[in-house]
Amino acid sequence: MACPYFVPREIVNDGSWLHPSRLPLGAGWSGRCCASEQETTPSESILHELCNLGNATTCPHLPRERAWDAVRFSVAHTSSLQITLWYVCELAHAPVENGKLSFDCVEGRWLNPHADARVQRLAACYLETYRLRQNVSRVVDQGLEADEKTA
């Protein structure tokens, strides 16, 4: 459930999160905050404790009036041609909007992007970490198969 005002920039693989694959975007991310009129760079503690996790009512940047506190994603369907994500936008820990976003793997584009650029950006980050994990899993599986054949 990443903060909807979080602007992820880069995956952080520095060991600072105990289980990064369990994070709302599938990994820890560095980034910026777009809650105010001008993007700001949050402190490391705010990035770790609020931006990447959402529902950050203690965040000093979070607008008082807002449509969502957090956005959650999960994989609804996957094939070699298309990946479909479920999304849920939450306010005060309750769902206020949900739907599906589909990505065409062949053409490398979203078939039905979300109307809000913030949600779409977070979906793209979630998809990126999902696809990275899938590729790593395939490489490991192929290595294990090769080891079994030579054993």
C-alpha positions in Angstrom: 0.0 0.0 0.0 2.4 2.7 -1.2 1.6 6.3 -0.6 -0.2 7.8 -3.6 2.1 10.8 -3.4 5.3 8.8 -3.6 7.2 9.2 -6.8 9.5 6.1 -7.0 12.7 6.5 -8.8 14.9 3.5 -8.3 14.8 0.1 -6.6 16.9 0.0 -3.4 18.7 -3.3 -2.9 20.9 -2.3 0.1 19.5 -4.8 2.6 17.7 -2.0 4.6 14.4 -3.9 4.4 14.0 -7.3 6.0 11.7 -8.7 3.4 11.7 -6.3 0.4 9.5 -8.6 -1.8 6.7 -8.2 0.8 6.7 -4.4 0.4 3.7 -2.8 -1.4 5.6 -2.2 -4.6 7.4 -5.6 -4.4 10.7 -3.9 -3.4 12.0 -0.9 -1.5 12.3 2.2 -3.7 14.0 5.6 -3.4 12.1 8.5 -4.7 10.4 11.8 -4.1 7.2 13.2 -2.7 4.6 15.1 -4.8 2.2 15.8 -2.0 2.9 19.5 -2.2 3.0 21.7 -5.3 6.8 21.1 -5.6 8.4 17.7 -5.4 10.6 17.2 -2.3 13.1 14.5 -1.3 12.0 12.7 1.9 14.5 11.7 4.5 15.6 8.1 4.6 13.4 7.3 7.6 10.3 8.8 5.9 11.0 6.8 2.8 11.3 3.6 4.8 8.5 4.1 7.2 5.9 6.1 5.3 6.4 6.6 1.5 7.0 2.9 0.7 4.3 1.7 3.1 1.4 4.2 2.7 -1.3 5.0 5.2 1.2 7.5 6.4 -1.1 9.8 8.4 1.9 11.0 10.4 3.7 12.2 7.3 4.3 16.0 7.5 3.7 16.3 3.7 0.4 14.4 3.4 -2.5 16.8 2.4 -5.4 17.1 4.8 -7.9 16.7 2.0 -7.0 13.7 -0.2 -8.8 11.0 -2.2 -6.5 8.1 -0.9 -4.0 7.3 1.8 -2.6 4.2 0.0 -2.6 2.2 -3.2 -2.4 -1.6 -3.1 -1.5 -3.9 -6.1 -1.6 -7.6 -6.8 -1.3 -9.8 -9.9 -4.7 -10.9 -11.2 -3.6 -12.8 -14.3 -0.4 -13.4 -16.1 0.6 -15.0 -19.4 3.4 -14.5 -21.9 1.2 -12.0 -23.7 -0.3 -9.9 -20.9 -0.1 -9.2 -17.2 -3.2 -7.9 -15.4 -3.0 -6.2 -12.0 -5.7 -5.5 -9.5 -5.4 -2.2 -7.7 -7.2 -0.8 -4.7 -7.0 2.8 -3.6 -7.7 3.2 0.2 -8.7 6.0 2.5 -8.5 5.5 6.3 -7.8 1.8 5.6 -11.0 1.3 3.6 -11.2 0.7 -0.1 -12.6 3.7 -2.1 -11.7 2.6 -5.6 -10.6 -0.6 -7.3 -10.1 -2.1 -10.7 -7.8 -3.8 -13.2 -4.8 -2.5 -15.2 -3.5 -4.6 -18.0 -0.1 -4.5 -19.6 0.7 -5.9 -23.1 4.0 -7.8 -22.8 4.5 -8.0 -26.6 4.0 -4.3 -27.3 5.4 -3.1 -23.9 2.5 -0.8 -23.2 -0.5 -0.5 -20.8 -3.8 -1.4 -22.5 -5.9 0.6 -20.0 -3.8 3.0 -18.0 -5.3 4.5 -14.8 -6.6 8.0 -15.2 -4.5 9.3 -12.3 -0.8 9.5 -13.2 0.2 8.8 -9.6 -1.6 5.4 -9.5 -0.3 4.5 -12.9 3.3 5.3 -11.9 3.0 3.1 -8.8 1.4 0.3 -11.0 4.4 0.5 -13.4 6.8 0.2 -10.4 4.9 -2.8 -9.0 5.0 -4.4 -12.5 8.7 -3.7 -12.8 9.5 -5.5 -9.6 7.1 -8.4 -10.4 8.8 -8.9 -13.8 12.3 -8.7 -12.3 11.4 -11.4 -9.7 9.9 -13.6 -12.4 13.1 -13.4 -14.5 15.3 -14.2 -11.5 13.1 -17.2 -10.7 13.4 -18.5 -14.2 17.2 -18.1 -14.1 17.4 -19.9 -10.8 15.1 -22.7 -12.1 17.2 -23.1 -15.2 20.4 -23.3 -13.1 18.8 -26.0 -10.9 17.7 -28.0 -14.0 21.2 -27.8 -15.4 22.7 -29.0 -12.1 20.3 -31.9 -12.0 21.2 -33.0 -15.6 24.9 -33.0 -14.7 24.5 -34.8 -11.4 
